[in-house]
Amino acid sequence: MKYFSLLICAVSFLTGCNNVTYTTNIDDEVLSEHVSSHINKRGLEQFYSVQDALDRGASPLGGIKGESCDVSDDTRTSSISYNRLKSQAIESLKNDVLYLGGNAFTLEQCQSVSRYNCDLAVICSGQAYNY
C-alpha cells in the first residue's frame, strides 16, 4: 500500500507539470541576433599566417583585437585561468572580424597584460580578411 501511494503521488506530480510554459524577457529579435552572431563566429576561417591568407586569395580588411579581463573583487580571489581569458579574448576578436564584414582572420598573438581593476587581463591581436 505504501508503494502504491508513492506511485500515485509521483504520477500526479508528473501529470501536473504537463501544461507548464516558460517565458523569458528575450524577444525574438535579440535571440535571432545572438544565434546569428554565434553561427557566424563558428563559420569564420582561421588562417595560420598572413602569408597563408594571401596565398589562399584572402583580402585584408584591417587589424583586430580582443580583450578579456578578470575584474578584481576584494571578497574573492581570481578563479579564472589564463586559458579561459584567452578563449574569451579570441571570441571578442572574432566579433571584430564580423564588425569589419570579414569572414576570416589570423591570430597573431595573445598576451597577458596589466590593467587597472583586473586580476588578470589577456589581449589577442590579429588581422581580419574577406575570403
C-alpha positions as CSV (number, residue, x, y, z in Angstrom):
1,M,0.0,0.0,0.0
2,K,2.9,2.3,0.8
3,Y,4.4,1.9,-2.7
4,F,1.0,2.3,-4.3
5,S,0.6,5.7,-2.5
6,L,4.1,6.8,-3.7
7,L,3.2,5.8,-7.2
8,I,0.0,7.8,-7.2
9,C,1.8,10.8,-5.8
10,A,4.6,10.6,-8.5
11,V,2.1,10.2,-11.3
12,S,0.0,13.1,-10.0
13,F,3.1,15.3,-9.8
14,L,4.3,14.4,-13.3
15,T,1.0,15.0,-14.9
16,G,0.6,18.2,-13.0
17,C,3.6,19.6,-14.8
18,N,2.3,18.7,-18.2
19,N,1.0,22.2,-19.1
20,V,3.8,24.3,-17.7
21,T,5.1,27.0,-20.0
22,Y,8.3,29.0,-19.7
23,T,8.7,32.6,-20.6
24,T,11.8,34.9,-20.8
25,N,12.4,38.6,-21.4
26,I,14.4,37.8,-24.5
27,D,12.4,38.9,-27.6
28,D,12.8,37.2,-31.0
29,E,15.0,39.9,-32.5
30,V,17.6,39.7,-29.7
31,L,17.5,35.9,-29.8
32,S,17.9,35.8,-33.5
33,E,20.8,38.3,-33.4
34,H,22.6,36.3,-30.7
35,V,22.1,33.0,-32.6
36,S,23.2,34.6,-35.9
37,S,26.3,36.0,-34.3
38,H,27.1,32.6,-32.7
39,I,26.7,30.9,-36.1
40,N,28.8,33.5,-37.9
41,K,31.6,33.2,-35.4
42,R,31.6,29.4,-35.8
43,G,31.9,29.8,-39.6
44,L,34.9,32.1,-39.6
45,E,38.0,30.7,-41.4
46,Q,41.2,30.9,-39.4
47,F,44.5,31.2,-41.3
48,Y,47.7,30.2,-39.7
49,S,49.7,33.1,-41.0
50,V,49.3,36.3,-43.1
51,Q,51.2,34.5,-46.0
52,D,48.7,31.6,-45.8
53,A,45.8,34.1,-46.0
54,L,47.3,35.9,-49.0
55,D,48.3,32.6,-50.8
56,R,44.7,31.5,-50.5
57,G,43.3,34.7,-52.0
58,A,42.0,36.5,-48.9
59,S,41.8,40.3,-49.0
60,P,43.0,42.1,-45.8
61,L,40.4,44.3,-44.1
62,G,42.4,45.6,-41.1
63,G,43.8,44.9,-37.7
64,I,41.6,43.3,-35.0
65,K,41.9,42.8,-31.3
66,G,40.0,41.2,-28.5
67,E,40.4,41.7,-24.8
68,S,39.2,39.8,-21.7
69,C,39.6,40.9,-18.0
70,D,39.1,39.1,-14.7
71,V,37.7,42.0,-12.6
72,S,39.2,42.4,-9.2
73,D,36.9,41.8,-6.3
74,D,38.1,42.2,-2.7
75,T,35.8,39.4,-1.4
76,R,37.2,36.6,-3.5
77,T,40.4,35.5,-5.3
78,S,40.6,35.2,-9.0
79,S,39.4,31.8,-10.2
80,I,39.5,32.4,-14.0
81,S,42.5,30.9,-15.6
82,Y,44.7,32.4,-18.3
83,N,43.3,29.8,-20.9
84,R,39.7,30.8,-20.2
85,L,40.5,34.5,-20.5
86,K,42.4,33.8,-23.7
87,S,39.3,32.0,-25.1
88,Q,37.1,34.9,-24.2
89,A,39.6,37.4,-25.8
90,I,39.6,35.3,-29.0
91,E,35.8,35.4,-29.1
92,S,36.0,39.2,-28.7
93,L,38.5,39.3,-31.6
94,K,36.0,37.3,-33.8
95,N,33.4,39.9,-33.1
96,D,35.8,42.5,-34.5
97,V,36.1,40.3,-37.7
98,L,32.3,40.3,-38.1
99,Y,32.1,44.1,-37.4
100,L,34.6,44.7,-40.2
101,G,32.5,42.5,-42.5
102,G,35.1,39.8,-42.7
103,N,34.8,36.0,-42.7
104,A,38.4,35.0,-41.9
105,F,41.2,36.0,-39.6
106,T,44.7,35.4,-38.4
107,L,45.6,35.3,-34.8
108,E,49.0,36.9,-34.4
109,Q,49.4,36.8,-30.6
110,C,47.8,36.7,-27.2
111,Q,49.5,38.0,-24.1
112,S,48.6,38.8,-20.6
113,V,48.7,42.5,-19.7
114,S,48.4,44.6,-16.6
115,R,45.1,46.5,-16.4
116,Y,43.7,48.6,-13.6
117,N,40.9,46.7,-11.8
118,C,41.9,43.4,-13.4
119,D,43.4,40.5,-11.6
120,L,44.4,39.2,-15.0
121,A,43.8,40.6,-18.5
122,V,44.5,39.0,-21.9
123,I,44.7,40.8,-25.2
124,C,44.8,39.0,-28.6
125,S,45.5,40.7,-31.9
126,G,45.3,39.6,-35.5
127,Q,44.1,40.6,-39.0
128,A,40.6,40.3,-40.5
129,Y,40.1,39.1,-44.1
130,N,37.4,38.8,-46.7
131,Y,37.8,35.2,-48.0
